[in-house]
Amino acid sequence: MDVKKKFGDKIKKLRLERGLSQEGLANEANLDRTYIPGIEKGNRNVSITVIEKLAIALKVNMKELFD
Amino acid sequence: MDVKKKFGDKIKKLRLERGLSQEGLANEANLDRTYIPGIEKGNRNVSITVIEKLAIALKVNMKELFD
């Protein structure tokens, strides 16, 4: 599976486990609200600084986003 | 430490362990030769697709790049 889609699925899984909406996650991660749907669909080629923001917002180590 | 610099240090460490030059790693990863120095210095905000290419070239799982 494409790495962007795999990453998006992981973000969505963790977000739902935490009971966050896409907008809630965007707020926690200081990302634009419109950015999360594209990430979860695998349309965004996220950068390492965005990956870090998502990890912090989801309270996991960065490596856990690649399990 | 900045996530880009931490990532760059890890790439350099693994590259040297494998006895690869910066150019050799660029070739293995199908990246432009000039790209690796910037990554190792922490100047590049690498994307998830580039992270995947580096992991494949260094023969590690992506998560190991965030240890």
N, CA and C atoms of all chains as a GROMACS GRO file, in nm:
protein
  402
    1MET      N    1   0.085  -0.121   0.000
    1MET     CA    2   0.000   0.000   0.000
    1MET      C    3   0.088   0.126   0.000
    2ASP      N    4   0.038   0.226  -0.068
    2ASP     CA    5   0.109   0.353  -0.074
    2ASP      C    6   0.137   0.407   0.066
    3VAL      N    7   0.258   0.457   0.086
    3VAL     CA    8   0.298   0.503   0.220
    3VAL      C    9   0.209   0.618   0.269
    4LYS      N   10   0.164   0.702   0.178
    4LYS     CA   11   0.079   0.815   0.219
    4LYS      C   12  -0.058   0.765   0.269
    5LYS      N   13  -0.110   0.663   0.201
    5LYS     CA   14  -0.240   0.609   0.240
    5LYS      C   15  -0.227   0.532   0.373
    6LYS      N   16  -0.119   0.457   0.385
    6LYS     CA   17  -0.095   0.381   0.508
    6LYS      C   18  -0.084   0.476   0.627
    7PHE      N   19  -0.012   0.585   0.605
    7PHE     CA   20   0.004   0.685   0.712
    7PHE      C   21  -0.132   0.749   0.744
    8GLY      N   22  -0.208   0.781   0.642
    8GLY     CA   23  -0.340   0.841   0.664
    8GLY      C   24  -0.432   0.751   0.743
    9ASP      N   25  -0.428   0.621   0.712
    9ASP     CA   26  -0.511   0.526   0.786
    9ASP      C   27  -0.472   0.523   0.934
   10LYS      N   28  -0.341   0.530   0.959
   10LYS     CA   29  -0.293   0.527   1.097
   10LYS      C   30  -0.339   0.651   1.174
   11ILE      N   31  -0.327   0.765   1.108
   11ILE     CA   32  -0.371   0.890   1.172
   11ILE      C   33  -0.520   0.884   1.205
   12LYS      N   34  -0.598   0.835   1.111
   12LYS     CA   35  -0.742   0.826   1.132
   12LYS      C   36  -0.775   0.733   1.249
   13LYS      N   37  -0.708   0.618   1.251
   13LYS     CA   38  -0.729   0.520   1.358
   13LYS      C   39  -0.700   0.582   1.495
   14LEU      N   40  -0.585   0.646   1.507
   14LEU     CA   41  -0.547   0.706   1.636
   14LEU      C   42  -0.640   0.822   1.672
   15ARG      N   43  -0.678   0.901   1.573
   15ARG     CA   44  -0.768   1.013   1.598
   15ARG      C   45  -0.902   0.963   1.654
   16LEU      N   46  -0.956   0.858   1.592
   16LEU     CA   47  -1.085   0.806   1.638
   16LEU      C   48  -1.072   0.743   1.776
   17GLU      N   49  -0.962   0.675   1.801
   17GLU     CA   50  -0.939   0.616   1.934
   17GLU      C   51  -0.940   0.724   2.042
   18ARG      N   52  -0.898   0.843   2.006
   18ARG     CA   53  -0.893   0.954   2.101
   18ARG      C   54  -1.022   1.037   2.102
   19GLY      N   55  -1.117   0.994   2.019
   19GLY     CA   56  -1.245   1.065   2.015
   19GLY      C   57  -1.235   1.206   1.959
   20LEU      N   58  -1.139   1.228   1.872
   20LEU     CA   59  -1.120   1.360   1.812
   20LEU      C   60  -1.186   1.368   1.675
   21SER      N   61  -1.246   1.481   1.647
   21SER     CA   62  -1.291   1.508   1.510
   21SER      C   63  -1.170   1.549   1.427
   22GLN      N   64  -1.187   1.555   1.295
   22GLN     CA   65  -1.076   1.603   1.210
   22GLN      C   66  -1.040   1.746   1.248
   23GLU      N   67  -1.143   1.825   1.277
   23GLU     CA   68  -1.116   1.964   1.314
   23GLU      C   69  -1.046   1.970   1.451
   24GLY      N   70  -1.087   1.883   1.541
   24GLY     CA   71  -1.024   1.878   1.674
   24GLY      C   72  -0.876   1.844   1.664
   25LEU      N   73  -0.846   1.747   1.578
   25LEU     CA   74  -0.706   1.710   1.560
   25LEU      C   75  -0.628   1.826   1.498
   26ALA      N   76  -0.688   1.890   1.400
   26ALA     CA   77  -0.621   2.006   1.337
   26ALA      C   78  -0.588   2.112   1.442
   27ASN      N   79  -0.682   2.137   1.531
   27ASN     CA   80  -0.658   2.236   1.637
   27ASN      C   81  -0.544   2.194   1.729
   28GLU      N   82  -0.549   2.067   1.770
   28GLU     CA   83  -0.445   2.016   1.860
   28GLU      C   84  -0.306   2.024   1.795
   29ALA      N   85  -0.302   2.001   1.663
   29ALA     CA   86  -0.174   1.993   1.593
   29ALA      C   87  -0.132   2.126   1.531
   30ASN      N   88  -0.214   2.229   1.551
   30ASN     CA   89  -0.185   2.358   1.488
   30ASN      C   90  -0.171   2.346   1.337
   31LEU      N   91  -0.262   2.271   1.279
   31LEU     CA   92  -0.264   2.257   1.134
   31LEU      C   93  -0.394   2.316   1.082
   32ASP      N   94  -0.392   2.356   0.957
   32ASP     CA   95  -0.516   2.406   0.898
   32ASP      C   96  -0.620   2.295   0.898
   33ARG      N   97  -0.741   2.332   0.930
   33ARG     CA   98  -0.855   2.240   0.940
   33ARG      C   99  -0.874   2.156   0.814
   34THR      N  100  -0.844   2.215   0.700
   34THR     CA  101  -0.869   2.146   0.572
   34THR      C  102  -0.760   2.044   0.539
   35TYR      N  103  -0.657   2.040   0.621
   35TYR     CA  104  -0.540   1.958   0.590
   35TYR      C  105  -0.561   1.811   0.627
   36ILE      N  106  -0.636   1.789   0.737
   36ILE     CA  107  -0.650   1.653   0.791
   36ILE      C  108  -0.723   1.556   0.694
   37PRO      N  109  -0.834   1.598   0.632
   37PRO     CA  110  -0.899   1.504   0.539
   37PRO      C  111  -0.805   1.456   0.429
   38GLY      N  112  -0.725   1.545   0.375
   38GLY     CA  113  -0.630   1.507   0.270
   38GLY      C  114  -0.524   1.410   0.320
   39ILE      N  115  -0.480   1.431   0.444
   39ILE     CA  116  -0.382   1.338   0.504
   39ILE      C  117  -0.446   1.201   0.519
   40GLU      N  118  -0.566   1.197   0.574
   40GLU     CA  119  -0.630   1.067   0.601
   40GLU      C  120  -0.663   0.991   0.473
   41LYS      N  121  -0.690   1.064   0.366
   41LYS     CA  122  -0.719   0.999   0.237
   41LYS      C  123  -0.592   0.954   0.166
   42GLY      N  124  -0.476   0.999   0.216
   42GLY     CA  125  -0.351   0.961   0.151
   42GLY      C  126  -0.317   1.051   0.035
   43ASN      N  127  -0.378   1.168   0.031
   43ASN     CA  128  -0.350   1.262  -0.079
   43ASN      C  129  -0.236   1.357  -0.050
   44ARG      N  130  -0.193   1.363   0.076
   44ARG     CA  131  -0.092   1.461   0.115
   44ARG      C  132   0.044   1.394   0.138
   45ASN      N  133   0.144   1.454   0.081
   45ASN     CA  134   0.281   1.405   0.103
   45ASN      C  135   0.338   1.483   0.223
   46VAL      N  136   0.295   1.443   0.342
   46VAL     CA  137   0.327   1.520   0.463
   46VAL      C  138   0.478   1.528   0.488
   47SER      N  139   0.518   1.639   0.545
   47SER     CA  140   0.659   1.659   0.578
   47SER      C  141   0.687   1.612   0.719
   48ILE      N  142   0.814   1.598   0.749
   48ILE     CA  143   0.854   1.548   0.881
   48ILE      C  144   0.810   1.644   0.993
   49THR      N  145   0.803   1.772   0.965
   49THR     CA  146   0.757   1.864   1.071
   49THR      C  147   0.607   1.849   1.096
   50VAL      N  148   0.531   1.817   0.992
   50VAL     CA  149   0.387   1.790   1.011
   50VAL      C  150   0.368   1.656   1.083
   51ILE      N  151   0.449   1.558   1.047
   51ILE     CA  152   0.443   1.428   1.117
   51ILE      C  153   0.468   1.448   1.266
   52GLU      N  154   0.565   1.532   1.298
   52GLU     CA  155   0.594   1.559   1.440
   52GLU      C  156   0.473   1.626   1.509
   53LYS      N  157   0.413   1.724   1.443
   53LYS     CA  158   0.297   1.791   1.502
   53LYS      C  159   0.184   1.693   1.529
   54LEU      N  160   0.161   1.602   1.434
   54LEU     CA  161   0.054   1.503   1.450
   54LEU      C  162   0.085   1.408   1.566
   55ALA      N  163   0.212   1.367   1.576
   55ALA     CA  164   0.251   1.276   1.685
   55ALA      C  165   0.227   1.343   1.820
   56ILE      N  166   0.266   1.468   1.831
   56ILE     CA  167   0.247   1.541   1.958
   56ILE      C  168   0.097   1.552   1.989
   57ALA      N  169   0.020   1.588   1.888
   57ALA     CA  170  -0.125   1.604   1.909
   57ALA      C  171  -0.191   1.472   1.948
   58LEU      N  172  -0.140   1.362   1.894
   58LEU     CA  173  -0.200   1.230   1.922
   58LEU      C  174  -0.132   1.161   2.040
   59LYS      N  175  -0.034   1.230   2.098
   59LYS     CA  176   0.036   1.180   2.218
   59LYS      C  177   0.101   1.044   2.195
   60VAL      N  178   0.170   1.033   2.084
   60VAL     CA  179   0.249   0.912   2.056
   60VAL      C  180   0.390   0.954   2.013
   61ASN      N  181   0.483   0.860   2.021
   61ASN     CA  182   0.613   0.884   1.961
   61ASN      C  183   0.599   0.880   1.809
   62MET      N  184   0.686   0.954   1.741
   62MET     CA  185   0.677   0.955   1.595
   62MET      C  186   0.684   0.813   1.538
   63LYS      N  187   0.769   0.730   1.596
   63LYS     CA  188   0.786   0.595   1.541
   63LYS      C  189   0.656   0.515   1.544
   64GLU      N  190   0.570   0.544   1.640
   64GLU     CA  191   0.444   0.471   1.650
   64GLU      C  192   0.351   0.500   1.533
   65LEU      N  193   0.375   0.610   1.464
   65LEU     CA  194   0.294   0.641   1.346
   65LEU      C  195   0.332   0.553   1.227
   66PHE      N  196   0.442   0.477   1.242
   66PHE     CA  197   0.487   0.389   1.133
   66PHE      C  198   0.480   0.243   1.170
   67ASP      N  199   0.402   0.211   1.273
   67ASP     CA  200   0.385   0.070   1.314
   67ASP      C  201   0.305  -0.006   1.208
   68MET      N  202   1.588   1.872   2.048
   68MET     CA  203   1.654   1.900   1.919
   68MET      C  204   1.550   1.904   1.806
   69ASP      N  205   1.573   1.988   1.712
   69ASP     CA  206   1.485   1.998   1.595
   69ASP      C  207   1.469   1.862   1.527
   70VAL      N  208   1.346   1.831   1.490
   70VAL     CA  209   1.318   1.699   1.431
   70VAL      C  210   1.394   1.677   1.300
   71LYS      N  211   1.416   1.784   1.224
   71LYS     CA  212   1.486   1.769   1.097
   71LYS      C  213   1.633   1.734   1.121
   72LYS      N  214   1.690   1.797   1.224
   72LYS     CA  215   1.832   1.770   1.256
   72LYS      C  216   1.847   1.629   1.314
   73LYS      N  217   1.754   1.592   1.400
   73LYS     CA  218   1.759   1.459   1.461
   73LYS      C  219   1.749   1.352   1.351
   74PHE      N  220   1.660   1.376   1.257
   74PHE     CA  221   1.643   1.283   1.146
   74PHE      C  222   1.770   1.277   1.061
   75GLY      N  223   1.827   1.393   1.035
   75GLY     CA  224   1.950   1.399   0.956
   75GLY      C  225   2.064   1.324   1.021
   76ASP      N  226   2.074   1.338   1.153
   76ASP     CA  227   2.180   1.266   1.226
   76ASP      C  228   2.162   1.115   1.213
   77LYS      N  229   2.036   1.072   1.220
   77LYS     CA  230   2.007   0.928   1.211
   77LYS      C  231   2.042   0.874   1.072
   78ILE      N  232   2.007   0.952   0.970
   78ILE     CA  233   2.039   0.911   0.832
   78ILE      C  234   2.190   0.899   0.815
   79LYS      N  235   2.261   0.997   0.866
   79LYS     CA  236   2.407   0.996   0.852
   79LYS      C  237   2.467   0.874   0.923
   80LYS      N  238   2.419   0.849   1.044
   80LYS     CA  239   2.469   0.735   1.123
   80LYS      C  240   2.448   0.604   1.046
   81LEU      N  241   2.329   0.583   0.996
   81LEU     CA  242   2.299   0.458   0.924
   81LEU      C  243   2.378   0.450   0.793
   82ARG      N  244   2.389   0.565   0.726
   82ARG     CA  245   2.465   0.567   0.600
   82ARG      C  246   2.610   0.525   0.623
   83LEU      N  247   2.671   0.580   0.728
   83LEU     CA  248   2.811   0.549   0.756
   83LEU      C  249   2.827   0.403   0.800
   84GLU      N  250   2.731   0.355   0.879
   84GLU     CA  251   2.735   0.213   0.920
   84GLU      C  252   2.735   0.120   0.799
   85ARG      N  253   2.669   0.166   0.693
   85ARG     CA  254   2.661   0.084   0.572
   85ARG      C  255   2.775   0.114   0.474
   86GLY      N  256   2.865   0.202   0.513
   86GLY     CA  257   2.979   0.232   0.427
   86GLY      C  258   2.941   0.304   0.299
   87LEU      N  259   2.832   0.378   0.303
   87LEU     CA  260   2.788   0.450   0.182
   87LEU      C  261   2.834   0.595   0.186
   88SER      N  262   2.871   0.647   0.072
   88SER     CA  263   2.893   0.791   0.058
   88SER      C  264   2.756   0.859   0.045
   89GLN      N  265   2.757   0.991   0.056
   89GLN     CA  266   2.631   1.063   0.035
   89GLN      C  267   2.578   1.038  -0.106
   90GLU      N  268   2.670   1.035  -0.200
   90GLU     CA  269   2.629   1.010  -0.339
   90GLU      C  270   2.577   0.867  -0.356
   91GLY      N  271   2.642   0.774  -0.287
   91GLY     CA  272   2.598   0.635  -0.293
   91GLY      C  273   2.457   0.619  -0.239
   92LEU      N  274   2.431   0.685  -0.127
   92LEU     CA  275   2.295   0.678  -0.070
   92LEU      C  276   2.194   0.742  -0.165
   93ALA      N  277   2.230   0.855  -0.223
   93ALA     CA  278   2.140   0.921  -0.319
   93ALA      C  279   2.105   0.826  -0.433
   94ASN      N  280   2.206   0.754  -0.482
   94ASN     CA  281   2.181   0.659  -0.591
   94ASN      C  282   2.087   0.547  -0.547
   95GLU      N  283   2.116   0.491  -0.429
   95GLU     CA  284   2.032   0.380  -0.379
   95GLU      C  285   1.887   0.425  -0.359
   96ALA      N  286   1.871   0.550  -0.318
   96ALA     CA  287   1.738   0.600  -0.283
   96ALA      C  288   1.668   0.670  -0.400
   97ASN      N  289   1.736   0.676  -0.514
   97ASN     CA  290   1.680   0.750  -0.628
   97ASN      C  291   1.649   0.895  -0.594
   98LEU      N  292   1.741   0.956  -0.523
   98LEU     CA  293   1.726   1.098  -0.490
   98LEU      C  294   1.838   1.176  -0.557
   99ASP      N  295   1.815   1.303  -0.579
   99ASP     CA  296   1.920   1.385  -0.636
   99ASP      C  297   2.039   1.388  -0.541
  100ARG      N  298   2.156   1.377  -0.596
  100ARG     CA  299   2.282   1.373  -0.524
  100ARG      C  300   2.297   1.491  -0.426
  101THR      N  301   2.245   1.605  -0.466
  101THR     CA  302   2.262   1.726  -0.383
  101THR      C  303   2.167   1.729  -0.264
  102TYR      N  304   2.077   1.634  -0.257
  102TYR     CA  305   1.971   1.636  -0.157
  102TYR      C  306   2.019   1.584  -0.020
  103ILE      N  307   2.108   1.487  -0.024
  103ILE     CA  308   2.150   1.419   0.101
  103ILE      C  309   2.223   1.513   0.198
  104PRO      N  310   2.317   1.595   0.153
  104PRO     CA  311   2.383   1.685   0.249
  104PRO      C  312   2.284   1.772   0.325
  105GLY      N  313   2.185   1.824   0.255
  105GLY     CA  314   2.084   1.909   0.319
  105GLY      C  315   2.001   1.832   0.421
  106ILE      N  316   1.971   1.706   0.390
  106ILE     CA  317   1.897   1.622   0.484
  106ILE      C  318   1.982   1.600   0.610
  107GLU      N  319   2.107   1.563   0.589
  107GLU     CA  320   2.193   1.530   0.704
  107GLU      C  321   2.220   1.652   0.792
  108LYS      N  322   2.222   1.769   0.731
  108LYS     CA  323   2.243   1.892   0.810
  108LYS      C  324   2.116   1.937   0.882
  109GLY      N  325   2.003   1.877   0.845
  109GLY     CA  326   1.876   1.916   0.907
  109GLY      C  327   1.814   2.038   0.840
  110ASN      N  328   1.856   2.063   0.718
  110ASN     CA  329   1.802   2.180   0.646
  110ASN      C  330   1.678   2.146   0.562
  111ARG      N  331   1.653   2.017   0.544
  111ARG     CA  332   1.544   1.977   0.455
  111ARG      C  333   1.425   1.925   0.536
  112ASN      N  334   1.309   1.974   0.500
  112ASN     CA  335   1.186   1.926   0.562
  112ASN      C  336   1.134   1.810   0.476
  113VAL      N  337   1.196   1.693   0.494
  113VAL     CA  338   1.170   1.580   0.405
  113VAL      C  339   1.025   1.534   0.413
  114SER      N  340   0.976   1.485   0.302
  114SER     CA  341   0.838   1.434   0.295
  114SER      C  342   0.837   1.285   0.325
  115ILE      N  343   0.717   1.236   0.350
  115ILE     CA  344   0.702   1.094   0.386
  115ILE      C  345   0.746   1.002   0.271
  116THR      N  346   0.732   1.046   0.147
  116THR     CA  347   0.776   0.960   0.037
  116THR      C  348   0.929   0.955   0.028
  117VAL      N  349   0.994   1.065   0.065
  117VAL     CA  350   1.141   1.064   0.069
  117VAL      C  351   1.189   0.980   0.188
  118ILE      N  352   1.120   0.991   0.300
  118ILE     CA  353   1.155   0.909   0.417
  118ILE      C  354   1.147   0.761   0.380
  119GLU      N  355   1.043   0.725   0.305
  119GLU     CA  356   1.030   0.584   0.263
  119GLU      C  357   1.146   0.542   0.173
  120LYS      N  358   1.182   0.629   0.079
  120LYS     CA  359   1.294   0.596  -0.011
  120LYS      C  360   1.423   0.575   0.067
  121LEU      N  361   1.446   0.661   0.168
  121LEU     CA  362   1.567   0.649   0.248
  121LEU      C  363   1.567   0.519   0.328
  122ALA      N  364   1.450   0.485   0.383
  122ALA     CA  365   1.439   0.362   0.462
  122ALA      C  366   1.470   0.240   0.375
  123ILE      N  367   1.414   0.239   0.254
  123ILE     CA  368   1.439   0.126   0.163
  123ILE      C  369   1.588   0.119   0.128
  124ALA      N  370   1.646   0.234   0.098
  124ALA     CA  371   1.788   0.237   0.060
  124ALA      C  372   1.878   0.193   0.175
  125LEU      N  373   1.837   0.225   0.297
  125LEU     CA  374   1.918   0.190   0.416
  125LEU      C  375   1.877   0.055   0.474
  126LYS      N  376   1.777  -0.008   0.412
  126LYS     CA  377   1.732  -0.142   0.452
  126LYS      C  378   1.685  -0.147   0.597
  127VAL      N  379   1.605  -0.048   0.634
  127VAL     CA  380   1.542  -0.046   0.767
  127VAL      C  381   1.393  -0.021   0.749
  128ASN      N  382   1.317  -0.054   0.852
  128ASN     CA  383   1.177  -0.010   0.855
  128ASN      C  384   1.174   0.140   0.879
  129MET      N  385   1.068   0.203   0.827
  129MET     CA  386   1.057   0.348   0.845
  129MET      C  387   1.064   0.386   0.993
  130LYS      N  388   1.000   0.307   1.077
  130LYS     CA  389   0.997   0.343   1.219
  130LYS      C  390   1.136   0.348   1.282
  131GLU      N  391   1.228   0.269   1.227
  131GLU     CA  392   1.364   0.269   1.282
  131GLU      C  393   1.436   0.402   1.257
  132LEU      N  394   1.387   0.479   1.162
  132LEU     CA  395   1.447   0.611   1.139
  132LEU      C  396   1.407   0.711   1.247
  133PHE      N  397   1.313   0.671   1.332
  133PHE     CA  398   1.268   0.762   1.439
  133PHE      C  399   1.301   0.709   1.577
  134ASP      N  400   1.394   0.616   1.583
  134ASP     CA  401   1.438   0.562   1.713
  134ASP      C  402   1.514   0.666   1.792
   0.00000   0.00000   0.00000
